[in-house]
C-alpha cells in the first residue's frame, strides 16, 4: 500500500513537471489549440494570473504570451509546506500553422486566457 501511494505521488509530480516546464524565461503555461474553419482558438492556463500581468501578440509566425504570476499579498507571511503552482515570470511561444493570422479577440476568465486568431489572406 505504501509503495502504491509513493508511485501515485511520483506520477503526479511528473505530470506537474511536464505541464509547468521551467525555461530560461521562467515557466511555460500549458495551452490547448483548437482550429475551426476560420479561426484558431488558443487557451492558455493561467490560474491566479491577473489580466494586467499578461501580454500577448503575433510576430514572425508565432504567438507569444508572457507575463508574471505574483504571490498574493495575503500569503507572504505564510509558512510554505508545498508549492506546485509556479510563480514568477512566464513565457510561451507557439509556432502558428502556415499562413498569416490576426488576433481578433481575447478573454481572460476562469483562470484561462482565450485568444482568437483569424487566418488572413
C-alpha positions as CSV (number, residue, x, y, z in Angstrom):
1,X,0.0,0.0,0.0
2,X,2.8,2.4,0.9
3,X,4.6,1.7,-2.4
4,X,1.4,2.3,-4.3
5,X,1.0,5.7,-2.6
6,X,4.6,6.6,-3.5
7,X,4.0,5.6,-7.1
8,X,0.9,7.8,-7.4
9,X,2.8,10.8,-5.9
10,X,5.7,10.2,-8.3
11,X,3.4,10.1,-11.3
12,X,1.6,13.3,-10.1
13,X,4.9,15.1,-9.7
14,X,6.0,14.0,-13.3
15,X,2.7,15.4,-14.7
16,X,3.2,18.7,-12.9
17,X,6.7,19.0,-14.2
18,X,5.6,18.2,-17.7
19,X,2.8,20.8,-17.6
20,X,4.6,23.6,-15.9
21,X,8.0,23.4,-17.6
22,X,10.7,25.8,-16.4
23,X,12.5,27.8,-19.1
24,X,15.2,30.5,-19.2
25,X,12.3,33.0,-19.4
26,X,10.6,31.5,-16.3
27,X,8.0,28.8,-16.8
28,X,5.7,27.7,-19.6
29,X,1.9,27.6,-19.1
30,X,0.1,24.7,-20.7
31,X,-2.0,25.5,-23.8
32,X,-4.8,24.0,-25.9
33,X,-5.0,24.9,-29.6
34,X,-8.3,24.3,-31.5
35,X,-9.0,25.1,-35.1
36,X,-12.3,25.9,-36.8
37,X,-12.8,26.6,-40.5
38,X,-12.0,30.3,-40.0
39,X,-10.1,30.6,-36.6
40,X,-7.6,29.3,-34.2
41,X,-8.5,29.3,-30.6
42,X,-5.7,29.2,-28.1
43,X,-6.5,28.5,-24.5
44,X,-3.6,29.3,-22.0
45,X,-4.0,28.0,-18.4
46,X,-3.0,30.9,-16.2
47,X,-4.7,30.4,-12.8
48,X,-4.0,33.2,-10.4
49,X,-2.6,35.5,-13.0
50,X,-4.2,38.9,-13.2
51,X,-5.3,40.2,-16.6
52,X,-3.0,43.2,-16.4
53,X,0.0,40.9,-15.8
54,X,-0.2,39.3,-19.2
55,X,0.8,40.5,-22.7
56,X,0.4,38.6,-26.0
57,X,0.9,39.2,-29.7
58,X,1.8,37.6,-33.0
59,X,5.2,38.1,-34.7
60,X,7.3,36.1,-37.1
61,X,4.8,33.3,-37.5
62,X,4.4,32.6,-33.8
63,X,2.2,33.6,-30.9
64,X,3.9,35.0,-27.8
65,X,2.2,35.0,-24.4
66,X,4.2,36.3,-21.4
67,X,3.7,37.8,-18.0
68,X,4.1,37.2,-14.3
69,X,2.3,35.3,-11.6
70,X,2.9,37.1,-8.3
71,X,2.5,35.8,-4.8
72,X,-0.8,37.0,-3.3
73,X,0.0,39.5,-0.6
74,X,-2.1,37.6,1.9
75,X,0.3,34.5,1.5
76,X,3.6,36.3,2.0
77,X,3.7,35.8,5.8
78,X,2.6,32.1,5.4
79,X,4.8,29.1,6.2
80,X,5.1,27.1,3.0
81,X,4.5,23.3,3.1
82,X,4.3,22.6,-0.6
83,X,4.4,24.7,-3.8
84,X,3.2,23.1,-7.1
85,X,2.0,26.1,-9.0
86,X,4.9,28.1,-10.4
87,X,5.3,31.8,-9.7
88,X,7.3,34.5,-11.3
89,X,7.8,35.2,-14.9
90,X,6.4,33.0,-17.6
91,X,6.6,32.9,-21.4
92,X,5.1,30.6,-24.0
93,X,5.9,30.8,-27.7
94,X,3.7,28.9,-30.1
95,X,4.6,28.4,-33.8
96,X,1.5,29.0,-35.8
97,X,0.3,26.8,-38.7
98,X,1.3,28.1,-42.2
99,X,-0.4,31.3,-43.2
100,X,-0.9,34.8,-41.8
101,X,-3.0,35.4,-38.7
102,X,-4.6,38.3,-37.0
103,X,-5.5,38.5,-33.3
104,X,-9.2,39.3,-33.3
105,X,-10.3,38.6,-29.8
106,X,-9.3,37.7,-26.2
107,X,-11.0,36.8,-23.0
108,X,-9.4,36.3,-19.6
109,X,-11.7,34.4,-17.2
110,X,-11.9,31.3,-15.0
111,X,-8.1,31.1,-14.9
112,X,-7.6,30.9,-18.6
113,X,-6.7,33.3,-21.4
114,X,-8.5,32.5,-24.6
115,X,-7.1,34.1,-27.8
116,X,-9.0,34.1,-31.1
117,X,-6.8,34.3,-34.2
118,X,-8.3,34.6,-37.7
119,X,-6.4,33.5,-40.8
120,X,-6.0,36.5,-43.2
121,X,-5.2,36.5,-46.9
